[in-house]
Amino acid sequence: MSQERIQGEKIRCVGRRISHTRLIHYTGQHRAMEIYVEGIPAVAEVVKEWKVVKK
């Protein structure tokens, strides 16, 4: 099983089956939601790229 990571501001996933959403602790006091998508194949793609703004 290979694990690859994609990052973006908005990600779309397509699959046959999804798990229940789970609230997880992320960086610092922030929280995030985790979800598993299964399929043959399960596909994830970045819809909106992550923009880094320098001040």
Secondary structure, DSSP 4 states (H G I P E B T S, - for coil): --------SEEEEE-SEEPPPEEEE-STT-EEEE--EE-TT-EEEEEE-------
